[in-house]
Amino acid sequence: MEAFESFVAVALEAEGFVVSEAVKFPVTLQTAKAAYQETQTHGFEVDLVGARSDRLVLATVKSFFGSRGVVSDHVMGTTSNVRGRKLYALLNDPLVRRTVITAAAKRYGYKTTQVQLRLYVGRFAGPKHGTHEAAIRAWAAKQRAGSGPIQVLGVTEVVDQVREAASHKQYRDNAVLVTMKVLEGAGLLKLQLPEDIGPG
């Protein structure tokens, strides 16, 4: 599991999900051959799968720390950059996402209306101006896939959930949670304990 995925897994667990690492789902697509019709089956990978009694989450996780970040037209599939568009095929290709949602629902015993697509982002492109993040969130909110819109969560939202999970006194031998406690022990991070949170 990639490092940022480990943070996302803890965030999902904080919501009551049991989390599985990457799972592939087969999708049959028509090739670009002009002379004749041909199809190929590809395995499309879901980075993390979160399951609880009422919902199945299929999560695409992109950290992109130390790089440009997640680009809006790559996510939306409006770019001429084929590689960039394919990175987010689960989100921007209607056939791929419909097939994967249906296959996941069948495999794990859910209705398609209980399946939610999520995009977790470590770094959005152009963070100072926020235009890529705003465009991605606006586009995702208009999509209809499984249970409804695609949910977009940034690093701040993930860290907030992880900090809350790490604030519990019960010890868990989890690298992410122990890292948070080590930083707190070194005086570099303040974990807010549940009893410290006042009403309202």
Summary of the structure (lengths in Angstrom):
residues: 200
radius of gyration: 18.6
end to end distance: 36.8
largest distance: 68.4
contacts: 564
relative contact order: 0.15
helix: 41%
strand: 24%
